[in-house]
Amino acid sequence: MPLTLARAGETVTIRKITGRDEVRRHLAELGFVPDSPIKVVSRVAGSLIVQIKDSRVALNRGMAARILV
């Protein structure tokens, strides 16, 4: 399922990143790689704030849809 369907407070594991090479590379530089745990901190107006490793990152709905968990 895409990350956009995860609930606030839920911790999920990244299974796959879809999209163009540039998008996948950008997300990988932020720490979004397969088999990494990611916690949805909150949802605000369609955007997600997630915690990955020791960082919090805001993702718009389009980017979050590319992350399959």
Distance bins in CASP14 RR format, pairs under 12 A and 6 or more apart:
PFRMAT RR
TARGET T0000
AUTHOR 0000-0000-0000
RMODE 2
METHOD distances of the structure
MODEL  1
1 7 0 0 0 0 0 1 0 0 0 0 0
1 10 0 0 0 0 0 1 0 0 0 0 0
1 12 0 0 0 0 1 0 0 0 0 0 0
1 13 0 0 0 0 0 1 0 0 0 0 0
1 14 0 0 0 0 0 1 0 0 0 0 0
1 15 0 0 0 0 1 0 0 0 0 0 0
1 16 0 0 0 0 0 1 0 0 0 0 0
1 64 0 0 0 0 0 1 0 0 0 0 0
1 65 0 0 0 0 0 1 0 0 0 0 0
1 67 0 0 0 0 0 1 0 0 0 0 0
1 68 1 0 0 1 0 0 0 0 0 0 0
1 69 1 0 0 1 0 0 0 0 0 0 0
2 12 0 0 0 0 0 1 0 0 0 0 0
2 14 0 0 0 0 0 1 0 0 0 0 0
2 15 0 0 0 0 0 1 0 0 0 0 0
2 16 0 0 0 0 0 1 0 0 0 0 0
2 17 0 0 0 0 0 1 0 0 0 0 0
2 18 0 0 0 0 1 0 0 0 0 0 0
2 19 0 0 0 0 0 1 0 0 0 0 0
2 40 0 0 0 0 0 1 0 0 0 0 0
2 48 0 0 0 0 0 1 0 0 0 0 0
2 59 0 0 0 0 0 1 0 0 0 0 0
2 61 0 0 0 0 1 0 0 0 0 0 0
2 62 0 0 0 0 1 0 0 0 0 0 0
2 63 0 0 0 0 0 1 0 0 0 0 0
2 64 1 0 0 1 0 0 0 0 0 0 0
2 65 1 0 1 0 0 0 0 0 0 0 0
2 66 1 0 0 1 0 0 0 0 0 0 0
2 67 1 0 0 1 0 0 0 0 0 0 0
2 68 1 0 1 0 0 0 0 0 0 0 0
2 69 1 0 0 1 0 0 0 0 0 0 0
3 10 0 0 0 0 1 0 0 0 0 0 0
3 11 0 0 0 0 0 1 0 0 0 0 0
3 12 1 0 0 1 0 0 0 0 0 0 0
3 13 0 0 0 0 0 1 0 0 0 0 0
3 14 0 0 0 0 1 0 0 0 0 0 0
3 15 0 0 0 0 0 1 0 0 0 0 0
3 16 0 0 0 0 0 1 0 0 0 0 0
3 17 0 0 0 0 0 1 0 0 0 0 0
3 18 0 0 0 0 0 1 0 0 0 0 0
3 27 0 0 0 0 0 1 0 0 0 0 0
3 32 0 0 0 0 1 0 0 0 0 0 0
3 36 0 0 0 0 0 1 0 0 0 0 0
3 38 1 0 0 1 0 0 0 0 0 0 0
3 39 0 0 0 0 0 1 0 0 0 0 0
3 40 1 0 0 1 0 0 0 0 0 0 0
3 43 0 0 0 0 0 1 0 0 0 0 0
3 46 0 0 0 0 0 1 0 0 0 0 0
3 47 0 0 0 0 0 1 0 0 0 0 0
3 48 1 0 0 1 0 0 0 0 0 0 0
3 49 0 0 0 0 0 1 0 0 0 0 0
3 50 1 0 0 1 0 0 0 0 0 0 0
3 52 0 0 0 0 0 1 0 0 0 0 0
3 57 0 0 0 0 0 1 0 0 0 0 0
3 59 1 0 0 1 0 0 0 0 0 0 0
3 60 0 0 0 0 0 1 0 0 0 0 0
3 61 0 0 0 0 1 0 0 0 0 0 0
3 62 0 0 0 0 1 0 0 0 0 0 0
3 63 0 0 0 0 1 0 0 0 0 0 0
3 64 1 0 1 0 0 0 0 0 0 0 0
3 65 1 0 0 1 0 0 0 0 0 0 0
3 66 0 0 0 0 1 0 0 0 0 0 0
3 67 1 0 1 0 0 0 0 0 0 0 0
3 68 1 0 0 1 0 0 0 0 0 0 0
3 69 1 0 1 0 0 0 0 0 0 0 0
4 12 0 0 0 0 0 1 0 0 0 0 0
4 40 0 0 0 0 1 0 0 0 0 0 0
4 43 0 0 0 0 1 0 0 0 0 0 0
4 46 1 0 0 1 0 0 0 0 0 0 0
4 47 0 0 0 0 1 0 0 0 0 0 0
4 48 1 0 0 1 0 0 0 0 0 0 0
4 50 0 0 0 0 0 1 0 0 0 0 0
4 59 0 0 0 0 1 0 0 0 0 0 0
4 60 0 0 0 0 0 1 0 0 0 0 0
4 61 1 0 1 0 0 0 0 0 0 0 0
4 62 1 0 0 1 0 0 0 0 0 0 0
4 63 0 0 0 0 1 0 0 0 0 0 0
4 64 1 0 1 0 0 0 0 0 0 0 0
4 65 1 0 1 0 0 0 0 0 0 0 0
4 66 0 0 0 0 1 0 0 0 0 0 0
4 67 0 0 0 0 1 0 0 0 0 0 0
4 68 0 0 0 0 0 1 0 0 0 0 0
4 69 0 0 0 0 1 0 0 0 0 0 0
5 12 0 0 0 0 1 0 0 0 0 0 0
5 40 0 0 0 0 1 0 0 0 0 0 0
5 43 0 0 0 0 0 1 0 0 0 0 0
5 46 0 0 0 0 0 1 0 0 0 0 0
5 48 0 0 0 0 0 1 0 0 0 0 0
5 61 0 0 0 0 0 1 0 0 0 0 0
5 64 0 0 0 0 1 0 0 0 0 0 0
5 65 0 0 0 0 1 0 0 0 0 0 0
5 67 0 0 0 0 0 1 0 0 0 0 0
5 68 0 0 0 0 0 1 0 0 0 0 0
5 69 0 0 0 0 1 0 0 0 0 0 0
6 12 1 0 1 0 0 0 0 0 0 0 0
6 13 0 0 0 0 0 1 0 0 0 0 0
6 14 0 0 0 0 0 1 0 0 0 0 0
6 37 0 0 0 0 0 1 0 0 0 0 0
6 38 0 0 0 0 1 0 0 0 0 0 0
6 39 0 0 0 0 1 0 0 0 0 0 0
6 40 1 0 1 0 0 0 0 0 0 0 0
6 41 0 0 0 0 0 1 0 0 0 0 0
6 42 0 0 0 0 0 1 0 0 0 0 0
6 43 0 0 0 0 1 0 0 0 0 0 0
6 48 1 0 0 1 0 0 0 0 0 0 0
6 49 0 0 0 0 0 1 0 0 0 0 0
6 50 0 0 0 0 1 0 0 0 0 0 0
6 59 0 0 0 0 0 1 0 0 0 0 0
6 64 0 0 0 0 1 0 0 0 0 0 0
6 65 0 0 0 0 0 1 0 0 0 0 0
6 67 0 0 0 0 1 0 0 0 0 0 0
6 68 0 0 0 0 0 1 0 0 0 0 0
6 69 1 0 0 1 0 0 0 0 0 0 0
7 39 0 0 0 0 0 1 0 0 0 0 0
7 40 1 0 0 1 0 0 0 0 0 0 0
7 41 0 0 0 0 0 1 0 0 0 0 0
7 42 0 0 0 0 0 1 0 0 0 0 0
7 43 0 0 0 0 1 0 0 0 0 0 0
7 48 0 0 0 0 0 1 0 0 0 0 0
7 69 0 0 0 0 0 1 0 0 0 0 0
8 39 0 0 0 0 1 0 0 0 0 0 0
8 40 1 0 1 0 0 0 0 0 0 0 0
8 41 1 0 0 1 0 0 0 0 0 0 0
8 42 1 0 1 0 0 0 0 0 0 0 0
8 43 1 0 1 0 0 0 0 0 0 0 0
8 44 0 0 0 0 1 0 0 0 0 0 0
8 46 0 0 0 0 0 1 0 0 0 0 0
8 47 0 0 0 0 0 1 0 0 0 0 0
8 48 0 0 0 0 1 0 0 0 0 0 0
8 49 0 0 0 0 1 0 0 0 0 0 0
8 50 0 0 0 0 0 1 0 0 0 0 0
8 51 0 0 0 0 0 1 0 0 0 0 0
9 38 0 0 0 0 0 1 0 0 0 0 0
9 39 1 0 0 1 0 0 0 0 0 0 0
9 40 1 0 1 0 0 0 0 0 0 0 0
9 41 1 0 0 1 0 0 0 0 0 0 0
9 42 0 0 0 0 1 0 0 0 0 0 0
9 43 0 0 0 0 1 0 0 0 0 0 0
9 48 0 0 0 0 0 1 0 0 0 0 0
9 49 0 0 0 0 0 1 0 0 0 0 0
9 50 0 0 0 0 1 0 0 0 0 0 0
9 51 0 0 0 0 1 0 0 0 0 0 0
10 37 0 0 0 0 0 1 0 0 0 0 0
10 38 0 0 0 0 1 0 0 0 0 0 0
10 39 1 0 0 1 0 0 0 0 0 0 0
10 40 1 0 1 0 0 0 0 0 0 0 0
10 41 0 0 0 0 0 1 0 0 0 0 0
10 42 0 0 0 0 0 1 0 0 0 0 0
10 43 0 0 0 0 0 1 0 0 0 0 0
10 48 0 0 0 0 0 1 0 0 0 0 0
10 50 0 0 0 0 0 1 0 0 0 0 0
10 51 0 0 0 0 0 1 0 0 0 0 0
10 69 0 0 0 0 1 0 0 0 0 0 0
11 36 0 0 0 0 0 1 0 0 0 0 0
11 37 1 0 1 0 0 0 0 0 0 0 0
11 38 1 0 0 1 0 0 0 0 0 0 0
11 39 1 0 1 0 0 0 0 0 0 0 0
11 40 1 0 0 1 0 0 0 0 0 0 0
11 41 0 0 0 0 0 1 0 0 0 0 0
11 50 0 0 0 0 1 0 0 0 0 0 0
11 51 0 0 0 0 1 0 0 0 0 0 0
11 52 0 0 0 0 0 1 0 0 0 0 0
11 69 0 0 0 0 1 0 0 0 0 0 0
12 32 0 0 0 0 0 1 0 0 0 0 0
12 35 0 0 0 0 0 1 0 0 0 0 0
12 36 0 0 0 0 1 0 0 0 0 0 0
12 37 1 0 0 1 0 0 0 0 0 0 0
12 38 1 0 1 0 0 0 0 0 0 0 0
12 39 1 0 0 1 0 0 0 0 0 0 0
12 40 1 0 0 1 0 0 0 0 0 0 0
12 48 0 0 0 0 0 1 0 0 0 0 0
12 50 0 0 0 0 1 0 0 0 0 0 0
12 51 0 0 0 0 0 1 0 0 0 0 0
12 52 0 0 0 0 0 1 0 0 0 0 0
12 64 0 0 0 0 0 1 0 0 0 0 0
12 67 0 0 0 0 1 0 0 0 0 0 0
12 68 0 0 0 0 1 0 0 0 0 0 0
12 69 1 1 0 0 0 0 0 0 0 0 0
13 32 0 0 0 0 0 1 0 0 0 0 0
13 33 0 0 0 0 0 1 0 0 0 0 0
13 34 0 0 0 0 1 0 0 0 0 0 0
13 35 1 0 0 1 0 0 0 0 0 0 0
13 36 1 0 0 1 0 0 0 0 0 0 0
13 37 1 0 1 0 0 0 0 0 0 0 0
13 38 1 0 0 1 0 0 0 0 0 0 0
13 39 0 0 0 0 0 1 0 0 0 0 0
13 52 0 0 0 0 0 1 0 0 0 0 0
13 67 0 0 0 0 0 1 0 0 0 0 0
13 68 0 0 0 0 0 1 0 0 0 0 0
13 69 1 0 0 1 0 0 0 0 0 0 0
14 24 0 0 0 0 0 1 0 0 0 0 0
14 27 0 0 0 0 1 0 0 0 0 0 0
14 28 0 0 0 0 0 1 0 0 0 0 0
14 30 0 0 0 0 0 1 0 0 0 0 0
14 31 0 0 0 0 1 0 0 0 0 0 0
14 32 1 0 0 1 0 0 0 0 0 0 0
14 33 1 0 0 1 0 0 0 0 0 0 0
14 34 1 0 1 0 0 0 0 0 0 0 0
14 35 1 0 0 1 0 0 0 0 0 0 0
14 36 1 0 1 0 0 0 0 0 0 0 0
14 37 1 0 0 1 0 0 0 0 0 0 0
14 38 1 0 1 0 0 0 0 0 0 0 0
14 39 0 0 0 0 0 1 0 0 0 0 0
14 50 0 0 0 0 0 1 0 0 0 0 0
14 52 0 0 0 0 1 0 0 0 0 0 0
14 53 0 0 0 0 0 1 0 0 0 0 0
14 64 0 0 0 0 0 1 0 0 0 0 0
14 66 0 0 0 0 0 1 0 0 0 0 0
14 67 1 0 0 1 0 0 0 0 0 0 0
14 68 1 0 0 1 0 0 0 0 0 0 0
14 69 1 0 1 0 0 0 0 0 0 0 0
15 32 0 0 0 0 0 1 0 0 0 0 0
15 33 0 0 0 0 0 1 0 0 0 0 0
15 34 1 0 0 1 0 0 0 0 0 0 0
15 35 1 0 0 1 0 0 0 0 0 0 0
15 36 0 0 0 0 0 1 0 0 0 0 0
15 37 0 0 0 0 0 1 0 0 0 0 0
15 38 0 0 0 0 0 1 0 0 0 0 0
15 66 0 0 0 0 0 1 0 0 0 0 0
15 67 0 0 0 0 1 0 0 0 0 0 0
15 68 1 0 1 0 0 0 0 0 0 0 0
15 69 1 0 1 0 0 0 0 0 0 0 0
16 24 0 0 0 0 1 0 0 0 0 0 0
16 27 0 0 0 0 0 1 0 0 0 0 0
16 32 0 0 0 0 0 1 0 0 0 0 0
16 33 0 0 0 0 0 1 0 0 0 0 0
16 34 1 0 0 1 0 0 0 0 0 0 0
16 35 0 0 0 0 0 1 0 0 0 0 0
16 36 0 0 0 0 0 1 0 0 0 0 0
16 66 0 0 0 0 1 0 0 0 0 0 0
16 67 0 0 0 0 1 0 0 0 0 0 0
16 68 1 0 1 0 0 0 0 0 0 0 0
16 69 0 0 0 0 1 0 0 0 0 0 0
17 23 1 0 0 1 0 0 0 0 0 0 0
17 24 1 0 1 0 0 0 0 0 0 0 0
17 25 0 0 0 0 1 0 0 0 0 0 0
17 26 0 0 0 0 1 0 0 0 0 0 0
17 27 1 0 1 0 0 0 0 0 0 0 0
17 28 1 0 0 1 0 0 0 0 0 0 0
17 29 0 0 0 0 0 1 0 0 0 0 0
17 30 0 0 0 0 0 1 0 0 0 0 0
17 31 0 0 0 0 0 1 0 0 0 0 0
17 32 1 0 0 1 0 0 0 0 0 0 0
17 33 1 0 0 1 0 0 0 0 0 0 0
17 34 1 0 0 1 0 0 0 0 0 0 0
17 35 0 0 0 0 0 1 0 0 0 0 0
17 36 0 0 0 0 0 1 0 0 0 0 0
17 38 0 0 0 0 0 1 0 0 0 0 0
17 59 0 0 0 0 0 1 0 0 0 0 0
17 63 0 0 0 0 1 0 0 0 0 0 0
17 64 0 0 0 0 0 1 0 0 0 0 0
17 65 0 0 0 0 0 1 0 0 0 0 0
17 66 1 0 0 1 0 0 0 0 0 0 0
17 67 1 0 1 0 0 0 0 0 0 0 0
17 68 1 0 0 1 0 0 0 0 0 0 0
17 69 0 0 0 0 0 1 0 0 0 0 0
18 24 1 0 0 1 0 0 0 0 0 0 0
18 27 0 0 0 0 1 0 0 0 0 0 0
18 32 0 0 0 0 0 1 0 0 0 0 0
18 34 0 0 0 0 0 1 0 0 0 0 0
18 62 0 0 0 0 0 1 0 0 0 0 0
18 63 0 0 0 0 0 1 0 0 0 0 0
18 64 0 0 0 0 0 1 0 0 0 0 0
18 65 0 0 0 0 1 0 0 0 0 0 0
18 66 1 0 1 0 0 0 0 0 0 0 0
18 67 0 0 0 0 1 0 0 0 0 0 0
18 68 1 0 0 1 0 0 0 0 0 0 0
18 69 0 0 0 0 0 1 0 0 0 0 0
19 25 0 0 0 0 0 1 0 0 0 0 0
19 26 0 0 0 0 0 1 0 0 0 0 0
19 27 0 0 0 0 1 0 0 0 0 0 0
19 28 0 0 0 0 0 1 0 0 0 0 0
19 62 0 0 0 0 0 1 0 0 0 0 0
19 63 0 0 0 0 1 0 0 0 0 0 0
19 65 0 0 0 0 1 0 0 0 0 0 0
19 66 1 0 1 0 0 0 0 0 0 0 0
19 67 0 0 0 0 0 1 0 0 0 0 0
19 68 0 0 0 0 0 1 0 0 0 0 0
20 26 0 0 0 0 1 0 0 0 0 0 0
20 27 0 0 0 0 0 1 0 0 0 0 0
20 63 0 0 0 0 0 1 0 0 0 0 0
20 66 0 0 0 0 1 0 0 0 0 0 0
21 27 0 0 0 0 0 1 0 0 0 0 0
21 28 0 0 0 0 0 1 0 0 0 0 0
22 28 0 0 0 0 0 1 0 0 0 0 0
22 29 0 0 0 0 0 1 0 0 0 0 0
22 66 0 0 0 0 0 1 0 0 0 0 0
23 29 0 0 0 0 0 1 0 0 0 0 0
23 30 0 0 0 0 0 1 0 0 0 0 0
23 32 0 0 0 0 0 1 0 0 0 0 0
23 59 0 0 0 0 0 1 0 0 0 0 0
23 60 0 0 0 0 0 1 0 0 0 0 0
23 62 0 0 0 0 1 0 0 0 0 0 0
23 63 1 0 0 1 0 0 0 0 0 0 0
23 64 0 0 0 0 0 1 0 0 0 0 0
23 65 0 0 0 0 0 1 0 0 0 0 0
23 66 1 0 0 1 0 0 0 0 0 0 0
23 67 0 0 0 0 0 1 0 0 0 0 0
24 30 0 0 0 0 0 1 0 0 0 0 0
24 31 0 0 0 0 0 1 0 0 0 0 0
24 32 0 0 0 0 1 0 0 0 0 0 0
24 33 0 0 0 0 1 0 0 0 0 0 0
24 34 0 0 0 0 0 1 0 0 0 0 0
24 63 0 0 0 0 0 1 0 0 0 0 0
24 66 1 0 0 1 0 0 0 0 0 0 0
24 67 0 0 0 0 0 1 0 0 0 0 0
24 68 0 0 0 0 0 1 0 0 0 0 0
25 31 0 0 0 0 0 1 0 0 0 0 0
25 32 0 0 0 0 0 1 0 0 0 0 0
25 33 0 0 0 0 0 1 0 0 0 0 0
26 32 0 0 0 0 1 0 0 0 0 0 0
26 57 0 0 0 0 0 1 0 0 0 0 0
26 59 0 0 0 0 0 1 0 0 0 0 0
26 63 0 0 0 0 1 0 0 0 0 0 0
26 66 0 0 0 0 0 1 0 0 0 0 0
26 67 0 0 0 0 0 1 0 0 0 0 0
27 33 0 0 0 0 1 0 0 0 0 0 0
27 34 0 0 0 0 0 1 0 0 0 0 0
27 36 0 0 0 0 0 1 0 0 0 0 0
27 38 0 0 0 0 0 1 0 0 0 0 0
27 50 0 0 0 0 0 1 0 0 0 0 0
27 52 0 0 0 0 1 0 0 0 0 0 0
27 57 0 0 0 0 1 0 0 0 0 0 0
27 59 0 0 0 0 1 0 0 0 0 0 0
27 62 0 0 0 0 0 1 0 0 0 0 0
27 63 1 0 0 1 0 0 0 0 0 0 0
27 64 0 0 0 0 0 1 0 0 0 0 0
27 65 0 0 0 0 0 1 0 0 0 0 0
27 66 1 0 0 1 0 0 0 0 0 0 0
27 67 1 0 0 1 0 0 0 0 0 0 0
27 68 0 0 0 0 0 1 0 0 0 0 0
28 34 0 0 0 0 1 0 0 0 0 0 0
28 36 0 0 0 0 0 1 0 0 0 0 0
28 52 0 0 0 0 0 1 0 0 0 0 0
28 66 0 0 0 0 0 1 0 0 0 0 0
28 67 0 0 0 0 0 1 0 0 0 0 0
29 52 0 0 0 0 0 1 0 0 0 0 0
29 55 0 0 0 0 0 1 0 0 0 0 0
29 57 0 0 0 0 0 1 0 0 0 0 0
30 36 0 0 0 0 0 1 0 0 0 0 0
30 38 0 0 0 0 0 1 0 0 0 0 0
30 50 0 0 0 0 1 0 0 0 0 0 0
30 51 0 0 0 0 0 1 0 0 0 0 0
30 52 1 0 0 1 0 0 0 0 0 0 0
30 53 0 0 0 0 1 0 0 0 0 0 0
30 55 1 0 0 1 0 0 0 0 0 0 0
30 56 0 0 0 0 0 1 0 0 0 0 0
30 57 1 0 1 0 0 0 0 0 0 0 0
30 58 0 0 0 0 0 1 0 0 0 0 0
30 59 0 0 0 0 1 0 0 0 0 0 0
30 63 0 0 0 0 1 0 0 0 0 0 0
30 67 0 0 0 0 0 1 0 0 0 0 0
31 37 0 0 0 0 0 1 0 0 0 0 0
31 38 0 0 0 0 1 0 0 0 0 0 0
31 50 0 0 0 0 0 1 0 0 0 0 0
31 51 0 0 0 0 0 1 0 0 0 0 0
31 52 1 0 1 0 0 0 0 0 0 0 0
31 53 1 0 0 1 0 0 0 0 0 0 0
31 54 0 0 0 0 0 1 0 0 0 0 0
31 55 1 0 0 1 0 0 0 0 0 0 0
31 57 0 0 0 0 1 0 0 0 0 0 0
31 59 0 0 0 0 0 1 0 0 0 0 0
31 67 0 0 0 0 0 1 0 0 0 0 0
32 38 1 0 0 1 0 0 0 0 0 0 0
32 48 0 0 0 0 0 1 0 0 0 0 0
32 50 0 0 0 0 1 0 0 0 0 0 0
32 51 0 0 0 0 0 1 0 0 0 0 0
32 52 1 0 0 1 0 0 0 0 0 0 0
32 53 0 0 0 0 1 0 0 0 0 0 0
32 55 0 0 0 0 0 1 0 0 0 0 0
32 57 0 0 0 0 1 0 0 0 0 0 0
32 59 0 0 0 0 1 0 0 0 0 0 0
32 63 0 0 0 0 1 0 0 0 0 0 0
32 64 0 0 0 0 0 1 0 0 0 0 0
32 66 0 0 0 0 1 0 0 0 0 0 0
32 67 1 0 0 1 0 0 0 0 0 0 0
32 68 0 0 0 0 0 1 0 0 0 0 0
32 69 0 0 0 0 0 1 0 0 0 0 0
33 52 0 0 0 0 1 0 0 0 0 0 0
33 53 0 0 0 0 0 1 0 0 0 0 0
33 67 0 0 0 0 0 1 0 0 0 0 0
34 67 0 0 0 0 1 0 0 0 0 0 0
34 68 0 0 0 0 1 0 0 0 0 0 0
34 69 0 0 0 0 0 1 0 0 0 0 0
35 69 0 0 0 0 0 1 0 0 0 0 0
36 50 0 0 0 0 0 1 0 0 0 0 0
36 51 0 0 0 0 0 1 0 0 0 0 0
36 52 1 0 0 1 0 0 0 0 0 0 0
36 53 1 0 0 1 0 0 0 0 0 0 0
36 55 0 0 0 0 0 1 0 0 0 0 0
36 67 0 0 0 0 0 1 0 0 0 0 0
36 69 0 0 0 0 0 1 0 0 0 0 0
37 50 0 0 0 0 0 1 0 0 0 0 0
37 51 0 0 0 0 1 0 0 0 0 0 0
37 52 1 0 0 1 0 0 0 0 0 0 0
37 53 0 0 0 0 1 0 0 0 0 0 0
37 69 0 0 0 0 1 0 0 0 0 0 0
38 48 0 0 0 0 1 0 0 0 0 0 0
38 49 0 0 0 0 0 1 0 0 0 0 0
38 50 1 0 1 0 0 0 0 0 0 0 0
38 51 1 0 0 1 0 0 0 0 0 0 0
38 52 1 0 1 0 0 0 0 0 0 0 0
38 53 0 0 0 0 1 0 0 0 0 0 0
38 55 0 0 0 0 0 1 0 0 0 0 0
38 56 0 0 0 0 0 1 0 0 0 0 0
38 57 0 0 0 0 1 0 0 0 0 0 0
38 59 0 0 0 0 1 0 0 0 0 0 0
38 64 0 0 0 0 0 1 0 0 0 0 0
38 67 1 0 0 1 0 0 0 0 0 0 0
38 68 0 0 0 0 0 1 0 0 0 0 0
38 69 1 0 0 1 0 0 0 0 0 0 0
39 48 0 0 0 0 0 1 0 0 0 0 0
39 49 0 0 0 0 1 0 0 0 0 0 0
39 50 1 0 0 1 0 0 0 0 0 0 0
39 51 1 0 1 0 0 0 0 0 0 0 0
39 52 1 0 0 1 0 0 0 0 0 0 0
39 53 0 0 0 0 0 1 0 0 0 0 0
39 54 0 0 0 0 0 1 0 0 0 0 0
39 55 0 0 0 0 0 1 0 0 0 0 0
39 56 0 0 0 0 1 0 0 0 0 0 0
39 57 0 0 0 0 0 1 0 0 0 0 0
39 69 0 0 0 0 0 1 0 0 0 0 0
40 46 0 0 0 0 0 1 0 0 0 0 0
40 47 0 0 0 0 0 1 0 0 0 0 0
40 48 1 0 1 0 0 0 0 0 0 0 0
40 49 1 0 0 1 0 0 0 0 0 0 0
40 50 1 0 1 0 0 0 0 0 0 0 0
40 51 0 0 0 0 1 0 0 0 0 0 0
40 52 0 0 0 0 0 1 0 0 0 0 0
40 56 0 0 0 0 0 1 0 0 0 0 0
40 57 0 0 0 0 0 1 0 0 0 0 0
40 58 0 0 0 0 0 1 0 0 0 0 0
40 59 0 0 0 0 1 0 0 0 0 0 0
40 64 0 0 0 0 1 0 0 0 0 0 0
40 67 0 0 0 0 0 1 0 0 0 0 0
40 69 0 0 0 0 1 0 0 0 0 0 0
41 47 0 0 0 0 0 1 0 0 0 0 0
41 48 0 0 0 0 1 0 0 0 0 0 0
41 49 1 0 1 0 0 0 0 0 0 0 0
41 50 1 0 0 1 0 0 0 0 0 0 0
41 51 1 0 1 0 0 0 0 0 0 0 0
41 52 0 0 0 0 0 1 0 0 0 0 0
41 55 0 0 0 0 0 1 0 0 0 0 0
41 56 1 0 0 1 0 0 0 0 0 0 0
41 57 0 0 0 0 1 0 0 0 0 0 0
41 58 0 0 0 0 1 0 0 0 0 0 0
41 59 0 0 0 0 0 1 0 0 0 0 0
42 48 1 0 0 1 0 0 0 0 0 0 0
42 49 1 0 1 0 0 0 0 0 0 0 0
42 50 0 0 0 0 1 0 0 0 0 0 0
42 51 0 0 0 0 0 1 0 0 0 0 0
42 56 0 0 0 0 1 0 0 0 0 0 0
42 58 0 0 0 0 1 0 0 0 0 0 0
42 59 0 0 0 0 0 1 0 0 0 0 0
43 49 1 0 0 1 0 0 0 0 0 0 0
43 50 0 0 0 0 1 0 0 0 0 0 0
43 58 0 0 0 0 0 1 0 0 0 0 0
43 59 0 0 0 0 0 1 0 0 0 0 0
43 60 0 0 0 0 0 1 0 0 0 0 0
43 61 0 0 0 0 1 0 0 0 0 0 0
43 64 0 0 0 0 1 0 0 0 0 0 0
44 50 0 0 0 0 0 1 0 0 0 0 0
44 58 0 0 0 0 1 0 0 0 0 0 0
44 59 0 0 0 0 0 1 0 0 0 0 0
44 60 0 0 0 0 0 1 0 0 0 0 0
44 61 0 0 0 0 0 1 0 0 0 0 0
44 64 0 0 0 0 0 1 0 0 0 0 0
45 58 0 0 0 0 0 1 0 0 0 0 0
45 60 0 0 0 0 1 0 0 0 0 0 0
45 61 0 0 0 0 1 0 0 0 0 0 0
46 58 0 0 0 0 0 1 0 0 0 0 0
46 59 0 0 0 0 1 0 0 0 0 0 0
46 60 1 0 0 1 0 0 0 0 0 0 0
46 61 1 0 1 0 0 0 0 0 0 0 0
46 62 0 0 0 0 1 0 0 0 0 0 0
46 63 0 0 0 0 0 1 0 0 0 0 0
46 64 0 0 0 0 1 0 0 0 0 0 0
46 65 0 0 0 0 0 1 0 0 0 0 0
47 57 0 0 0 0 0 1 0 0 0 0 0
47 58 1 0 1 0 0 0 0 0 0 0 0
47 59 1 0 0 1 0 0 0 0 0 0 0
47 60 1 0 1 0 0 0 0 0 0 0 0
47 61 1 0 0 1 0 0 0 0 0 0 0
47 62 0 0 0 0 1 0 0 0 0 0 0
47 63 0 0 0 0 1 0 0 0 0 0 0
47 64 1 0 0 1 0 0 0 0 0 0 0
47 65 0 0 0 0 0 1 0 0 0 0 0
48 56 0 0 0 0 0 1 0 0 0 0 0
48 57 0 0 0 0 1 0 0 0 0 0 0
48 58 1 0 0 1 0 0 0 0 0 0 0
48 59 1 0 1 0 0 0 0 0 0 0 0
48 60 0 0 0 0 1 0 0 0 0 0 0
48 61 1 0 0 1 0 0 0 0 0 0 0
48 62 0 0 0 0 1 0 0 0 0 0 0
48 63 0 0 0 0 1 0 0 0 0 0 0
48 64 1 0 1 0 0 0 0 0 0 0 0
48 65 0 0 0 0 0 1 0 0 0 0 0
48 66 0 0 0 0 0 1 0 0 0 0 0
48 67 0 0 0 0 1 0 0 0 0 0 0
48 69 0 0 0 0 0 1 0 0 0 0 0
49 55 0 0 0 0 0 1 0 0 0 0 0
49 56 1 0 1 0 0 0 0 0 0 0 0
49 57 1 0 0 1 0 0 0 0 0 0 0
49 58 1 0 1 0 0 0 0 0 0 0 0
49 59 1 0 0 1 0 0 0 0 0 0 0
49 60 0 0 0 0 0 1 0 0 0 0 0
49 64 0 0 0 0 0 1 0 0 0 0 0
50 56 1 0 0 1 0 0 0 0 0 0 0
50 57 1 0 1 0 0 0 0 0 0 0 0
50 58 0 0 0 0 1 0 0 0 0 0 0
50 59 1 0 0 1 0 0 0 0 0 0 0
50 60 0 0 0 0 0 1 0 0 0 0 0
50 63 0 0 0 0 0 1 0 0 0 0 0
50 64 1 0 0 1 0 0 0 0 0 0 0
50 67 0 0 0 0 1 0 0 0 0 0 0
50 69 0 0 0 0 0 1 0 0 0 0 0
51 57 1 0 0 1 0 0 0 0 0 0 0
51 58 0 0 0 0 0 1 0 0 0 0 0
51 59 0 0 0 0 0 1 0 0 0 0 0
52 58 0 0 0 0 0 1 0 0 0 0 0
52 59 0 0 0 0 1 0 0 0 0 0 0
52 67 0 0 0 0 1 0 0 0 0 0 0
52 69 0 0 0 0 0 1 0 0 0 0 0
57 63 0 0 0 0 1 0 0 0 0 0 0
57 64 0 0 0 0 0 1 0 0 0 0 0
57 67 0 0 0 0 0 1 0 0 0 0 0
58 64 0 0 0 0 1 0 0 0 0 0 0
59 65 0 0 0 0 1 0 0 0 0 0 0
59 66 0 0 0 0 1 0 0 0 0 0 0
59 67 1 0 0 1 0 0 0 0 0 0 0
60 66 0 0 0 0 0 1 0 0 0 0 0
60 67 0 0 0 0 0 1 0 0 0 0 0
61 67 0 0 0 0 0 1 0 0 0 0 0
END
